[in-house]
Amino acid sequence: MTFRVLVRHSFGACLLLGLSTGPVAGQSQDAPTERLKVRSLDIQGVSGLDVGQITSVLATRESGGLIPFLGKDRYFNRRQFQADLYRIVAFLSDNGWPRARVTSVDIEEDADKGAVDLTVHVDQGAPVIIDRVELYGFDGLDAEDQAAVSRRVSFSAGARRVQADVRTTRSAALGVLQERGYAYATVDVLEGEGTQPGHVALIVAAEPGPISTFGQITVRGNHGVSDGRVKSLLTMKEGQRFRISRVLDSQRRLYAREIFQFVSINAEPSSQIGAPVPVQVTLTQAKPRRFSIAPGYGSEENARVNATLRHLNFFGGARTGTATLKWSSLDRGLRLNVEEPSLFRRNVSMSVGAQYWYANEPAYELTTRGGRITFAKQREKSDPVRRKQSLTTLSFTFVNEYETYRIFEAALTDPSFYDELIALGLNPNTGEGSGTLHAMSLDLQRNTTPNLLDARSGYLLQMHVEQAGRWLPGSFNYVEYTAEARKYQQVGPFVLAARARAGTIDASGVLASNVPFFKRYFLGGSSSLRGWGRFEISPLTQLGQPIGGHSMFESSAELRIPAFGQLSAVAFVDAGNVWYDSFDVNLDDLRVAVGPGLRYRTPIGPVRVDLGYQLTPIDGLLIDGKAEARRWRIHFSIGQAF
């Protein structure tokens, strides 16, 4: 018998002895002492379970490769390996085989290669099978919530009893009760006798206790931000019915202000069952000043750079002051903004902004000087029991801006556009105009998507009304209405996404005299009809120049298909058009584009590229003074198209 065989048998017997008598302080003198790489680790006798699940919880691992620099070298450790034998038995027991045991261990040393091969032989024994599942103590919930509890049970009749499923079920059932106000509830998963040996009945038993409320809220660590301001940012109030999701939502909202580096909200029931639940908010403030520079690139903007300076506790009270400097081929300028997060104690914010901004669109150049003030009221609803959430925002904005603008030079040489230039109040020689825009707007938005940047479920509804003129002073007199709807539906691994948007601008007199040129509608581009470039879809002059319109409609549908890793593919169809007159939408007169796209998911959102092809090209369209030469466009950007 060779030395290798003697080592294998002697050391394996010692480990098996350790299994029956407990961990030992030392090992046999016959055991190898040099450092050995673990060349292979095999567990035999396991069925109904992936062996990789077992090896993933072990300290003993196979080396990544015995060739230098390929993979990580892992060395054999006797004590770790003996502990791993216990882990194997415990893992099998937790996964439904409580009688599992290690029957033998083979340890083969290859002294020439400095390696060791390990083989563990296991007798799983019979699994524990669940005969039936019962729920008890949930009668205080309504039928829909009881059904939600049933859906959260992770095990079923006929399956193995897995301890992880038992723990998950207990936690999920307790979460439902705590979400419905039962802060003092307890849930246990009990085992009853089955129909035969090795079979069990699992009973999810709850003791809800009384319905509770939130008690006194105490705030600590909020230097520079008052207790009242912190409490106004919470989604809970003293005396309000207890809901565990309000604790999590409040923590998320405080983190979102970014002024707090650490946020902990502890809502532990007291020893007196039924008493209001005290809430302890512990905060650690972060540095208030933040500066960032973000370069980027898009097929429309080309190169761009944003520089942002923020003060997260501007004059105290968790107010945010922001200065943004941007440069790109499309727009550039400076914007200043101050946000008051809680104007009237709760859920009403105020934002005051000023800007000096230049926009260089294909149809015009626009320079804006002035400011806006916005009041917004948010109502957030979250029901994790029924997996529903929504955020409804109502905002009112007053605009006071001075606008100077100039239309594209090609329009000045188009005789058919001369009368329009005069009506617009533009200099027919230079195409320049200016005026003061005093307007009020009302916006309503309802969003049920978990992540609008890369939505996979839910919907978005938006409505906008803007009034300029009439009782307001200023150079322009119009009213604008726009509405948009988006829907996202996950079907297996796929996502179906659809969008529709419509808008119109009306005036009591001549449209061209009351509506500034920069308010006209144009379609086309990476987030519009992707078969065309930016601002290429609109009514045309006689020479083929897009001049914008006062009514528009656009729609899109996408099928988003996962490929591999973070890469996914998209097939899309876009349709829409722009019409000159107000309230003039003709669904029989739409421009249509189709095409494929690719998405690569990143932490800041999906990077996308789309290829759009025109099914209904625009006859006579001029691009940069020349007839349109191709029916396709390629777009690069960040984020989904919608």
C-alpha positions as CSV (number, residue, x, y, z in Angstrom):
1,M,0.0,0.0,0.0
2,T,1.4,3.4,-1.0
3,F,1.9,6.3,1.3
4,R,-0.8,8.3,-0.5
5,V,-3.4,5.6,0.3
6,L,-2.4,5.4,3.9
7,V,-2.8,9.2,4.3
8,R,-6.2,9.2,2.7
9,H,-7.6,6.5,4.9
10,S,-6.0,7.7,8.1
11,F,-7.1,11.3,7.7
12,G,-10.6,10.4,6.5
13,A,-11.1,8.2,9.5
14,C,-10.0,11.1,11.8
15,L,-12.5,13.5,10.2
16,L,-15.3,11.0,10.5
17,L,-14.5,10.5,14.2
18,G,-14.7,14.3,14.6
19,L,-18.2,14.2,13.1
20,S,-19.4,11.8,15.8
21,T,-17.5,13.2,18.8
22,G,-17.3,16.9,18.0
23,P,-14.5,19.2,16.8
24,V,-11.0,18.0,17.8
25,A,-8.0,20.0,18.7
26,G,-5.5,18.2,16.5
27,Q,-5.2,15.7,13.7
28,S,-3.4,12.4,13.2
29,Q,0.4,12.5,12.9
30,D,0.0,10.6,9.6
31,A,-1.8,13.7,8.0
32,P,0.2,15.7,5.4
33,T,1.7,18.9,6.7
34,E,2.8,20.8,3.6
35,R,0.4,23.3,1.9
36,L,-1.7,21.7,-0.7
37,K,-3.8,23.3,-3.3
38,V,-7.4,22.0,-3.5
39,R,-7.5,20.6,-7.0
40,S,-11.0,19.2,-6.8
41,L,-13.8,19.0,-4.4
42,D,-16.6,16.5,-5.1
43,I,-19.7,15.7,-3.1
44,Q,-21.2,12.3,-4.1
45,G,-24.6,10.9,-3.1
46,V,-26.6,14.1,-3.5
47,S,-29.7,14.1,-5.6
48,G,-32.6,16.6,-6.0
49,L,-30.2,19.5,-5.3
50,D,-27.5,21.2,-7.2
51,V,-24.1,20.3,-5.6
52,G,-23.0,23.9,-6.5
53,Q,-25.4,25.2,-3.9
54,I,-23.6,23.2,-1.3
55,T,-20.1,24.1,-2.3
56,S,-21.0,27.8,-2.4
57,V,-21.5,27.8,1.4
58,L,-18.2,25.9,2.2
59,A,-14.9,27.5,3.3
60,T,-13.0,24.8,1.3
61,R,-13.1,25.7,-2.4
62,E,-11.5,24.4,-5.5
63,S,-8.5,26.4,-6.8
64,G,-9.2,28.4,-9.9
65,G,-6.3,26.8,-11.8
66,L,-3.0,25.1,-11.1
67,I,-1.3,27.1,-13.9
68,P,0.2,30.3,-12.4
69,F,-1.8,33.5,-12.8
70,L,-5.0,31.6,-13.9
71,G,-7.6,31.7,-11.2
72,K,-7.1,31.9,-7.4
73,D,-5.1,29.3,-5.5
74,R,-7.0,27.9,-2.5
75,Y,-5.2,25.7,0.0
76,F,-6.4,22.8,2.1
77,N,-7.1,23.6,5.8
78,R,-7.9,20.6,8.0
79,R,-10.0,22.5,10.5
80,Q,-12.0,24.3,7.8
81,F,-12.6,21.1,6.0
82,Q,-13.9,19.4,9.2
83,A,-16.2,22.4,9.8
84,D,-17.4,22.1,6.2
85,L,-18.5,18.5,6.8
86,Y,-20.8,19.9,9.5
87,R,-21.9,22.6,7.0
88,I,-22.8,20.0,4.4
89,V,-25.0,18.1,6.9
90,A,-26.6,21.3,8.1
91,F,-27.3,22.5,4.6
92,L,-29.0,19.3,3.6
93,S,-31.0,19.3,6.8
94,D,-32.2,22.9,6.1
95,N,-33.1,21.9,2.6
96,G,-35.4,19.0,3.6
97,W,-33.1,16.1,4.5
98,P,-32.8,16.1,8.3
99,R,-31.3,12.6,8.4
100,A,-28.4,13.4,6.0
101,R,-24.9,12.3,7.2
102,V,-21.4,12.0,5.8
103,T,-20.5,8.4,5.4
104,S,-16.9,8.7,4.3
105,V,-14.2,11.1,3.1
106,D,-11.5,10.5,0.5
107,I,-8.4,12.7,0.6
108,E,-5.9,12.0,-2.1
109,E,-2.6,13.9,-2.0
110,D,-0.6,14.5,-5.1
111,A,2.8,15.4,-3.6
112,D,4.4,16.0,-7.0
113,K,1.9,18.6,-7.9
114,G,1.4,20.0,-4.4
115,A,-2.4,19.3,-4.7
116,V,-5.1,17.4,-3.0
117,D,-8.4,15.9,-4.3
118,L,-11.3,15.8,-1.9
119,T,-14.3,13.5,-2.2
120,V,-17.2,13.5,0.3
121,H,-19.7,10.7,0.3
122,V,-23.1,11.5,1.6
123,D,-26.2,9.5,2.6
124,Q,-29.0,12.0,2.3
125,G,-31.7,9.8,3.8
126,A,-35.4,10.4,3.1
127,P,-36.6,14.0,2.6
128,V,-39.3,15.6,4.7
129,I,-42.4,16.1,2.5
130,I,-45.1,18.7,3.1
131,D,-48.6,17.0,3.1
132,R,-50.7,20.2,3.5
133,V,-50.4,23.9,4.3
134,E,-52.8,25.7,6.6
135,L,-53.2,29.4,7.6
136,Y,-54.5,30.4,11.0
137,G,-55.1,33.7,12.7
138,F,-55.5,35.9,9.6
139,D,-59.3,36.3,9.9
140,G,-58.9,40.0,10.8
141,L,-57.7,40.8,7.3
142,D,-60.1,41.3,4.4
143,A,-60.3,38.6,1.7
144,E,-57.9,40.4,-0.7
145,D,-55.2,40.6,2.0
146,Q,-55.8,37.0,3.1
147,A,-55.2,36.1,-0.6
148,A,-52.0,38.2,-0.5
149,V,-50.8,36.2,2.5
150,S,-51.5,32.9,0.7
151,R,-49.5,34.1,-2.3
152,R,-46.5,34.8,0.0
153,V,-46.4,31.3,1.3
154,S,-43.1,30.0,-0.2
155,F,-43.9,26.3,0.2
156,S,-46.7,24.0,-1.0
157,A,-48.1,20.5,-0.5
158,G,-45.9,17.9,-2.1
159,A,-42.7,19.8,-1.8
160,R,-39.8,19.3,0.5
161,R,-39.7,21.3,3.7
162,V,-37.0,23.9,3.2
163,Q,-36.1,26.0,6.2
164,A,-35.3,29.1,4.1
165,D,-38.9,29.0,2.7
166,V,-40.2,28.7,6.2
167,R,-38.3,31.8,7.3
168,T,-39.3,33.7,4.2
169,T,-43.0,32.8,4.7
170,R,-42.9,33.8,8.4
171,S,-41.3,37.2,7.5
172,A,-43.7,37.9,4.6
173,A,-46.8,37.0,6.6
174,L,-45.7,39.2,9.5
175,G,-45.1,42.0,7.1
176,V,-48.7,41.9,5.8
177,L,-50.0,42.1,9.4
178,Q,-47.7,45.0,10.3
179,E,-48.7,46.8,7.1
180,R,-52.3,46.6,8.2
181,G,-51.7,48.1,11.6
182,Y,-50.9,45.1,13.7
183,A,-47.5,46.2,15.1
184,Y,-47.6,43.7,17.9
185,A,-48.4,40.7,15.7
186,T,-46.4,37.4,15.9
187,V,-46.2,34.7,13.3
188,D,-44.9,31.2,13.7
189,V,-44.7,28.2,11.3
190,L,-45.7,25.1,13.2
191,E,-45.2,21.5,12.2
192,G,-48.0,18.9,12.5
193,E,-48.1,15.2,11.9
194,G,-48.3,14.1,8.3
195,T,-50.1,11.2,6.7
196,Q,-47.1,9.0,7.0
197,P,-43.6,9.0,8.5
198,G,-41.4,11.6,7.0
199,H,-44.4,13.8,6.1
200,V,-45.5,16.9,7.9
201,A,-48.3,19.5,7.9
202,L,-47.1,23.1,8.1
203,I,-49.4,25.6,9.8
204,V,-48.7,29.4,9.5
205,A,-50.2,30.6,12.7
206,A,-50.6,34.3,13.5
207,E,-51.5,36.2,16.6
208,P,-52.3,39.7,15.3
209,G,-52.9,41.5,18.6
210,P,-54.6,44.9,18.6
211,I,-54.4,47.5,15.9
212,S,-51.8,50.2,16.8
213,T,-50.8,53.7,16.0
214,F,-47.5,55.6,15.7
215,G,-46.5,57.1,19.0
216,Q,-44.1,59.9,19.9
217,I,-41.6,60.7,17.2
218,T,-38.1,61.7,18.5
219,V,-35.4,63.1,16.3
220,R,-31.7,63.0,17.0
221,G,-28.6,64.2,15.2
222,N,-30.4,66.8,13.1
223,H,-28.0,69.7,13.5
224,G,-29.0,72.6,11.3
225,V,-32.4,71.1,10.5
226,S,-35.2,71.5,13.0
227,D,-37.2,68.7,14.4
228,G,-40.3,70.1,12.8
229,R,-38.7,70.1,9.3
230,V,-37.5,66.5,9.7
231,K,-41.0,65.4,10.8
232,S,-42.6,67.2,7.9
233,L,-40.5,65.1,5.5
234,L,-41.7,61.8,7.1
235,T,-44.7,59.9,5.7
236,M,-45.9,59.1,9.2
237,K,-47.5,61.3,11.9
238,E,-48.1,60.7,15.6
239,G,-51.5,59.1,16.1
240,Q,-51.6,57.7,12.6
241,R,-52.4,54.0,12.0
242,F,-49.2,52.0,12.1
243,R,-47.9,50.8,8.7
244,I,-44.4,49.3,8.5
245,S,-44.0,50.7,4.9
246,R,-44.3,54.2,6.2
247,V,-41.1,53.6,8.2
248,L,-39.3,52.5,5.1
249,D,-40.7,55.3,2.9
250,S,-39.8,57.9,5.5
251,Q,-36.2,56.6,5.6
252,R,-36.0,56.7,1.8
253,R,-37.4,60.3,1.7
254,L,-34.8,61.5,4.2
255,Y,-32.0,59.8,2.3
256,A,-33.3,61.5,-0.9
257,R,-32.6,64.9,0.5
258,E,-28.9,63.9,0.5
259,I,-28.2,66.2,3.4
260,F,-28.2,63.2,5.7
261,Q,-25.4,60.7,5.3
262,F,-27.0,58.2,7.7
263,V,-30.7,57.7,8.4
264,S,-32.1,55.2,10.9
265,I,-35.8,55.0,11.8
266,N,-36.6,52.6,14.6
267,A,-40.2,51.8,15.2
268,E,-40.1,49.0,17.8
269,P,-43.3,48.2,19.7
270,S,-43.1,48.8,23.4
271,S,-43.5,46.1,26.1
272,Q,-47.1,47.2,26.7
273,I,-49.1,45.4,24.0
274,G,-51.4,47.8,22.2
275,A,-49.6,51.0,23.2
276,P,-48.7,53.5,20.5
277,V,-45.4,52.6,18.8
278,P,-42.6,55.1,19.6
279,V,-40.5,56.2,16.6
280,Q,-36.8,57.1,17.0
281,V,-35.2,59.0,14.0
282,T,-31.4,59.0,14.2
283,L,-29.5,61.2,11.6
284,T,-26.0,62.0,10.7
285,Q,-25.5,65.0,8.5
286,A,-23.4,64.9,5.4
287,K,-21.3,67.7,4.0
288,P,-23.7,70.2,2.5
289,R,-21.7,71.3,-0.5
290,R,-21.5,69.1,-3.6
291,F,-19.8,69.8,-6.9
292,S,-19.9,67.6,-10.0
293,I,-18.9,67.7,-13.6
294,A,-20.7,65.3,-16.0
295,P,-19.5,65.0,-19.6
296,G,-21.7,63.1,-22.1
297,Y,-22.5,62.5,-25.7
298,G,-25.7,62.1,-27.7
299,S,-26.5,61.9,-31.4
300,E,-28.5,65.2,-31.2
301,E,-26.4,67.2,-28.7
302,N,-23.1,65.7,-29.7
303,A,-20.6,66.4,-26.9
304,R,-21.9,68.0,-23.8
305,V,-20.8,68.9,-20.3
306,N,-22.7,69.8,-17.1
307,A,-21.2,71.4,-14.1
308,T,-23.4,71.5,-11.0
309,L,-22.8,73.1,-7.6
310,R,-25.3,72.3,-4.9
311,H,-25.8,73.3,-1.3
312,L,-28.0,70.7,0.4
313,N,-28.9,72.9,3.5
314,F,-29.2,76.3,1.9
315,F,-29.9,78.7,4.7
316,G,-30.9,75.7,6.8
317,G,-34.1,73.7,6.8
318,A,-32.9,71.1,4.3
319,R,-33.4,73.6,1.5
320,T,-31.4,72.9,-1.7
321,G,-29.7,75.6,-3.7
322,T,-28.4,74.6,-7.1
323,A,-26.3,76.3,-9.8
324,T,-26.1,74.5,-13.1
325,L,-23.8,75.4,-16.0
326,K,-24.2,73.5,-19.3
327,W,-22.7,73.6,-22.7
328,S,-23.7,71.6,-25.8
329,S,-24.4,72.2,-29.4
330,L,-28.1,72.3,-28.7
331,D,-28.2,74.5,-25.6
332,R,-26.0,76.2,-23.0
333,G,-26.3,78.6,-20.2
334,L,-26.7,79.1,-16.4
335,R,-29.6,78.1,-14.2
336,L,-30.0,78.9,-10.5
337,N,-32.6,77.3,-8.3
338,V,-33.7,77.2,-4.7
339,E,-36.1,74.4,-3.5
340,E,-38.1,74.7,-0.3
341,P,-39.0,71.0,0.5
342,S,-41.9,71.6,2.8
343,L,-43.6,75.0,2.5
344,F,-46.7,74.3,4.5
345,R,-45.3,71.6,6.8
346,R,-46.1,68.6,4.6
347,N,-45.9,67.5,0.9
348,V,-46.0,71.0,-0.5
349,S,-42.7,72.3,-2.0
350,M,-41.7,75.5,-3.6
351,S,-39.0,76.0,-6.2
352,V,-37.7,79.4,-7.3
353,G,-35.5,79.5,-10.4
354,A,-33.7,82.0,-12.6
355,Q,-31.9,81.3,-15.9
356,Y,-29.9,82.8,-18.7
357,W,-30.2,80.1,-21.4
358,Y,-29.5,79.8,-25.1
359,A,-31.2,77.1,-27.3
360,N,-30.0,76.4,-30.8
361,E,-32.8,74.3,-32.4
362,P,-32.8,73.4,-36.1
363,A,-35.8,75.8,-36.7
364,Y,-34.8,78.7,-34.5
365,E,-32.4,80.2,-31.9
366,L,-33.8,81.3,-28.5
367,T,-32.3,83.2,-25.6
368,T,-34.2,83.2,-22.4
369,R,-33.7,85.5,-19.4
370,G,-35.9,85.4,-16.4
371,G,-37.3,83.1,-13.8
372,R,-40.1,80.8,-12.6
373,I,-41.7,80.0,-9.3
374,T,-43.4,76.6,-8.9
375,F,-45.6,75.2,-6.1
376,A,-46.0,71.4,-6.1
377,K,-48.2,69.1,-4.0
378,Q,-47.3,65.4,-4.0
379,R,-49.4,62.5,-2.8
380,E,-47.6,59.2,-2.5
381,K,-49.4,55.9,-2.0
382,S,-47.7,52.6,-1.4
383,D,-49.3,49.3,-0.7
384,P,-46.7,46.6,-0.6
385,V,-49.3,44.0,0.4
386,R,-51.1,44.3,-2.9
387,R,-47.9,45.4,-4.7
388,K,-49.3,48.8,-5.7
389,Q,-47.7,52.2,-5.6
390,S,-48.4,55.6,-7.1
391,L,-47.1,59.2,-7.0
392,T,-49.5,62.0,-7.9
393,T,-48.1,65.5,-8.4
394,L,-50.1,68.7,-8.9
395,S,-48.0,71.8,-9.6
396,F,-48.6,75.4,-10.4
397,T,-46.0,77.6,-12.1
398,F,-45.7,81.3,-12.8
399,V,-43.4,82.3,-15.6
400,N,-41.7,85.7,-16.1
401,E,-39.2,85.6,-18.9
402,Y,-37.8,87.8,-21.6
403,E,-37.3,86.0,-24.9
404,T,-35.2,87.0,-27.9
405,Y,-35.3,84.6,-30.9
406,R,-34.4,84.3,-34.5
407,I,-35.8,81.8,-37.0
408,F,-33.6,79.8,-39.4
409,E,-32.1,81.7,-42.3
410,A,-33.6,79.5,-45.0
411,A,-37.0,80.8,-44.1
412,L,-36.0,84.3,-45.0
413,T,-35.4,83.4,-48.6
414,D,-38.7,81.5,-48.9
415,P,-41.4,83.9,-50.5
416,S,-44.2,81.7,-49.2
417,F,-43.2,82.4,-45.6
418,Y,-42.9,86.2,-45.9
419,D,-46.5,86.9,-44.7
420,E,-46.0,84.5,-41.8
421,L,-42.9,86.4,-40.8
422,I,-44.8,89.7,-40.7
423,A,-47.7,88.1,-38.7
424,L,-45.2,86.7,-36.2
425,G,-43.9,90.1,-35.6
426,L,-40.4,89.2,-36.9
427,N,-38.1,91.4,-38.9
428,P,-38.5,90.0,-42.4
429,N,-34.9,90.8,-43.2
430,T,-33.2,89.2,-40.1
431,G,-35.9,86.9,-38.8
432,E,-35.4,88.3,-35.3
433,G,-38.1,88.9,-32.7
434,S,-38.4,89.5,-28.9
435,G,-41.1,89.7,-26.2
436,T,-42.0,89.2,-22.6
437,L,-43.6,85.9,-21.7
438,H,-45.9,86.1,-18.6
439,A,-47.7,82.8,-18.2
440,M,-49.2,80.5,-15.7
441,S,-49.3,76.7,-16.0
442,L,-51.0,73.8,-14.3
443,D,-49.5,70.3,-14.4
444,L,-51.0,67.0,-13.1
445,Q,-49.0,63.8,-13.2
446,R,-49.7,60.3,-11.9
447,N,-46.9,57.8,-12.0
448,T,-47.1,54.1,-10.9
449,T,-43.8,52.9,-12.4
450,P,-41.1,51.9,-9.9
451,N,-38.4,53.4,-12.1
452,L,-39.4,55.8,-14.9
453,L,-35.9,55.8,-16.4
454,D,-36.2,52.1,-17.2
455,A,-39.8,51.2,-16.5
456,R,-41.0,47.6,-16.7
457,S,-44.5,47.9,-15.2
458,G,-47.1,50.6,-14.3
459,Y,-48.3,53.6,-16.2
460,L,-47.7,57.4,-16.4
461,L,-50.4,60.0,-17.1
462,Q,-49.5,63.7,-17.6
463,M,-51.6,66.8,-18.4
464,H,-50.4,70.4,-18.9
465,V,-52.4,73.6,-19.4
466,E,-50.5,76.9,-20.0
467,Q,-52.1,80.3,-20.3
468,A,-50.3,83.5,-21.5
469,G,-51.9,86.9,-22.0
470,R,-55.5,87.7,-21.3
471,W,-55.4,89.1,-17.8
472,L,-51.6,88.7,-17.7
473,P,-49.3,91.4,-19.2
474,G,-46.9,90.3,-21.8
475,S,-46.2,90.1,-25.5
476,F,-48.0,86.8,-26.2
477,N,-51.6,85.6,-25.8
478,Y,-52.3,81.9,-26.1
479,V,-53.5,78.8,-24.2
480,E,-51.8,75.4,-24.6
481,Y,-53.1,71.9,-23.7
482,T,-51.0,68.8,-23.8
483,A,-51.6,65.3,-22.5
484,E,-49.5,62.1,-22.4
485,A,-50.1,58.5,-21.4
486,R,-47.6,55.7,-21.1
487,K,-48.1,52.0,-20.2
488,Y,-45.5,49.4,-19.4
489,Q,-46.4,45.7,-19.1
490,Q,-44.1,42.8,-18.4
491,V,-44.9,39.5,-20.1
492,G,-42.5,36.9,-18.9
493,P,-39.0,38.2,-19.7
494,F,-40.3,40.7,-22.2
495,V,-41.6,44.3,-21.7
496,L,-44.3,45.9,-23.8
497,A,-44.2,49.7,-23.7
498,A,-46.6,52.1,-25.3
499,R,-47.0,55.9,-25.4
500,A,-49.3,58.5,-26.8
501,R,-49.0,62.3,-26.6
502,A,-51.1,65.0,-28.0
503,G,-51.1,68.8,-27.8
504,T,-52.6,72.0,-29.2
505,I,-52.0,75.7,-28.9
506,D,-55.0,78.1,-29.4
507,A,-55.3,81.9,-29.5
508,S,-58.3,84.2,-29.6
509,G,-56.9,86.0,-32.6
510,V,-54.5,85.2,-35.4
511,L,-52.3,82.3,-34.4
512,A,-49.1,83.7,-35.9
513,S,-49.6,87.0,-34.1
514,N,-50.3,85.6,-30.6
515,V,-48.2,82.4,-30.4
516,P,-44.4,82.9,-30.5
517,F,-42.5,80.8,-33.0
518,F,-40.5,79.0,-30.4
519,K,-43.8,77.5,-28.9
520,R,-44.7,75.7,-32.2
521,Y,-44.6,72.0,-32.3
522,F,-42.0,69.9,-34.2
523,L,-41.5,66.2,-34.0
524,G,-38.7,63.8,-34.8
525,G,-35.6,62.8,-33.0
526,S,-34.3,60.2,-30.5
527,S,-37.2,60.5,-28.1
528,S,-39.9,61.1,-30.8
529,L,-40.4,59.6,-34.3
530,R,-37.0,58.0,-34.7
531,G,-37.1,57.7,-38.5
532,W,-36.4,61.4,-38.7
533,G,-34.0,63.8,-37.1
534,R,-34.9,66.5,-34.6
535,F,-37.5,69.0,-35.7
536,E,-37.9,67.4,-39.2
537,I,-41.7,66.6,-38.9
538,S,-44.0,69.6,-39.2
539,P,-45.9,71.6,-41.9
540,L,-43.6,72.8,-44.7
541,T,-43.2,75.9,-46.7
542,Q,-43.6,75.7,-50.4
543,L,-39.8,75.2,-50.7
544,G,-39.9,72.3,-48.2
545,Q,-38.7,74.0,-44.9
546,P,-40.3,72.8,-41.6
547,I,-42.1,75.8,-40.0
548,G,-43.9,74.1,-37.1
549,G,-47.5,73.8,-36.2
550,H,-50.1,74.3,-33.5
551,S,-51.4,70.7,-33.1
552,M,-49.5,67.5,-32.8
553,F,-49.9,63.8,-32.0
554,E,-47.3,61.2,-31.6
555,S,-47.3,57.6,-30.4
556,S,-44.8,54.7,-30.0
557,A,-44.8,51.1,-29.1
558,E,-41.8,49.0,-28.2
559,L,-41.1,45.3,-27.5
560,R,-38.0,45.1,-25.2
561,I,-36.3,41.7,-25.3
562,P,-33.5,40.6,-23.0
563,A,-30.5,39.3,-24.8
564,F,-27.7,38.3,-22.4
565,G,-26.1,40.0,-19.4
566,Q,-27.0,43.7,-19.3
567,L,-27.7,43.8,-23.1
568,S,-31.2,43.8,-24.5
569,A,-32.8,44.4,-27.9
570,V,-35.8,46.5,-28.9
571,A,-38.3,46.5,-31.8
572,F,-40.3,49.7,-32.2
573,V,-42.9,51.5,-34.3
574,D,-43.4,55.3,-34.0
575,A,-46.3,57.3,-35.6
576,G,-47.3,60.9,-35.4
577,N,-47.6,64.2,-37.2
578,V,-47.9,68.0,-36.7
579,W,-50.6,70.2,-38.2
580,Y,-50.7,73.9,-38.6
581,D,-54.1,74.8,-37.1
582,S,-55.3,74.5,-33.5
583,F,-57.4,71.4,-32.5
584,D,-56.5,69.9,-35.9
585,V,-55.4,66.3,-35.3
586,N,-56.0,63.9,-38.2
587,L,-55.1,60.2,-37.3
588,D,-55.4,59.3,-41.0
589,D,-52.5,61.5,-41.8
590,L,-49.6,60.1,-39.7
591,R,-45.9,59.6,-40.4
592,V,-44.7,56.2,-39.4
593,A,-41.2,54.8,-38.7
594,V,-40.1,51.4,-37.5
595,G,-36.8,49.9,-36.5
596,P,-34.6,47.9,-34.1
597,G,-32.5,49.1,-31.1
598,L,-30.0,48.0,-28.5
599,R,-29.9,48.8,-24.8
600,Y,-27.1,48.3,-22.3
601,R,-28.0,48.7,-18.7
602,T,-25.7,50.8,-16.6
603,P,-26.1,52.3,-13.0
604,I,-27.1,55.7,-14.5
605,G,-29.7,54.1,-16.9
606,P,-29.7,52.2,-20.2
607,V,-27.3,53.3,-22.9
608,R,-29.3,53.0,-26.2
609,V,-28.8,53.1,-29.9
610,D,-31.8,53.0,-32.3
611,L,-32.1,52.7,-36.0
612,G,-35.3,54.2,-37.4
613,Y,-36.6,53.7,-40.9
614,Q,-39.3,55.9,-42.5
615,L,-42.3,54.0,-43.9
616,T,-44.0,57.2,-44.9
617,P,-41.4,59.7,-46.0
618,I,-42.2,63.4,-46.3
619,D,-42.3,64.6,-49.9
620,G,-40.3,67.7,-50.5
621,L,-38.6,67.9,-47.1
622,L,-35.4,69.8,-47.1
623,I,-32.6,69.0,-44.7
624,D,-29.9,71.7,-44.4
625,G,-31.2,73.2,-47.6
626,K,-31.0,69.9,-49.6
627,A,-33.6,67.3,-50.4
628,E,-33.7,64.5,-47.9
629,A,-31.2,61.9,-49.1
630,R,-32.0,58.9,-46.8
631,R,-35.0,57.4,-45.1
632,W,-33.2,56.2,-42.0
633,R,-31.6,57.8,-38.8
634,I,-29.4,56.5,-36.1
635,H,-29.8,57.8,-32.5
636,F,-27.5,57.5,-29.5
637,S,-28.7,58.5,-26.0
638,I,-29.0,57.6,-22.3
639,G,-32.3,56.2,-21.0
640,Q,-35.2,54.6,-22.7
641,A,-36.9,56.5,-25.5
642,F,-39.9,56.8,-23.2
